[in-house]
């Protein structure tokens, strides 16, 4: 018997870069609110690398969605791993601003020329989150290398 209901699929965004800084320097850029705001390009409020800590990002609102991305730290291992939820949108929206319930994972590991930074933004439900998946796929590919640039500026 064939299931007639449309199936959804879950996709992840993965970006892997080697940045020319020590893991401690990259960790600092990933965990300081002022620096997060700079490399992410969205105001950050209330972030601390403490499990259970809730914080927000603010982006452009759409329809019934106010533009706030609600997050909660799930894991924080200094200089190694940072994981948080990323929830936003509204169930009444289609396309940009549709309901999004995902998880962002940052993994730092020593590399020959600095730090390998791996981002996995997981849980995009397709086709519902098609717009977010497309936009954020290209966005994260620009943001992750920018973390290295901002981390480097902090050293000067």
C-alpha positions in Angstrom: 0.0 0.0 0.0 1.4 3.3 -1.1 1.3 6.3 1.3 -0.5 9.2 -0.5 0.6 11.9 2.0 3.5 14.1 0.8 6.7 13.2 2.5 8.9 15.8 4.1 12.7 15.6 4.2 15.2 17.1 6.7 18.3 18.8 5.5 21.4 20.2 7.1 23.8 23.0 6.2 27.4 22.1 6.7 30.3 24.6 6.3 33.9 23.5 7.1 36.7 26.1 7.2 40.2 26.3 8.5 40.7 29.7 10.1 44.2 31.1 10.8 43.7 31.4 14.6 44.0 29.3 17.7 40.8 27.6 19.0 40.7 30.0 21.9 40.6 32.9 19.6 37.8 31.4 17.5 35.9 30.4 20.7 36.1 34.0 21.8 34.6 35.2 18.5 31.8 32.6 18.8 30.9 33.4 22.4 31.2 37.2 22.8 27.9 38.9 22.1 29.4 42.0 20.5 31.5 39.8 18.2 28.6 37.5 17.3 26.5 40.5 16.3 29.4 41.6 14.0 30.0 38.3 12.2 26.4 37.3 12.1 25.1 40.7 11.1 22.1 40.4 13.5 21.8 42.0 16.9 22.4 39.4 19.6 20.8 39.7 23.1 21.6 37.7 26.2 24.1 35.2 24.9 26.4 33.4 27.3 28.1 30.1 26.7 26.2 28.4 29.5 24.0 25.3 29.1 20.4 26.3 29.4 21.0 30.0 28.7 18.3 31.6 26.5 19.2 34.3 24.0 17.9 36.0 20.8 18.9 37.2 17.4 16.9 39.8 15.6 16.3 39.9 11.9 13.8 41.2 9.4 10.2 40.4 10.4 7.8 38.8 8.0 4.0 38.4 8.2 3.0 37.1 11.6 6.7 36.6 12.6 8.3 39.4 14.7 11.8 38.7 13.4 13.2 37.3 16.7 15.1 34.0 16.6 14.8 32.3 20.0 17.8 30.2 21.0 18.9 28.1 24.0 22.4 26.8 24.6 22.4 23.0 24.7 26.1 22.4 25.0 29.2 24.5 25.6 32.7 22.9 25.8 35.2 25.8 25.7 37.4 25.9 22.7 35.8 22.7 21.3 32.0 22.7 20.9 29.0 25.0 21.1 25.4 23.9 20.3 22.2 25.9 20.5 18.7 25.8 19.2 17.6 28.2 16.5 13.8 28.8 16.4 11.9 31.4 14.6 9.2 32.1 12.1 5.5 31.6 12.4 3.3 28.6 11.4 1.0 31.0 9.4 3.9 32.2 7.1 4.9 30.6 3.9 8.4 31.0 2.5 10.4 33.6 4.4 9.4 33.6 8.0 7.8 30.1 8.0 8.2 28.2 11.3 11.7 27.0 11.8 13.0 24.7 14.6 16.7 23.9 14.0 19.9 23.3 15.9 23.3 25.1 15.3 26.5 23.1 16.2 30.0 24.6 16.1 32.9 22.2 16.4 36.5 23.6 16.8 39.5 21.4 16.3 43.2 22.2 16.0 44.5 22.3 12.4 48.0 22.7 11.0 47.4 26.3 10.2 45.0 27.3 12.9 41.5 26.0 13.7 39.1 23.9 11.7 35.7 25.3 12.3 32.8 23.1 11.3 29.2 24.5 11.4 26.3 22.1 11.1 22.9 23.9 11.1 20.5 20.9 11.2 16.8 20.2 11.0 15.5 22.1 8.1 12.2 20.4 7.2 11.7 20.5 3.4 9.6 21.7 1.6 8.3 23.9 4.5 11.8 25.4 5.2 13.0 25.6 1.5 13.4 29.4 1.6 15.3 29.4 4.9 17.4 26.5 3.8 18.4 28.2 0.5 19.0 31.7 2.1 20.9 30.3 5.1 23.0 27.9 3.0 24.5 30.8 1.0 24.6 33.0 4.1 26.5 30.6 6.3 29.1 30.1 3.5 29.9 33.9 3.8 29.5 34.1 7.6 31.9 31.3 8.6 35.0 32.7 6.9 34.1 36.2 8.3 34.4 34.8 11.8 38.1 34.4 11.2 38.4 38.0 10.0 36.6 39.3 13.1 38.6 37.1 15.4 41.8 38.5 13.8 40.7 42.1 14.2 40.2 41.5 17.9 43.9 40.5 18.2 45.2 43.9 16.9 
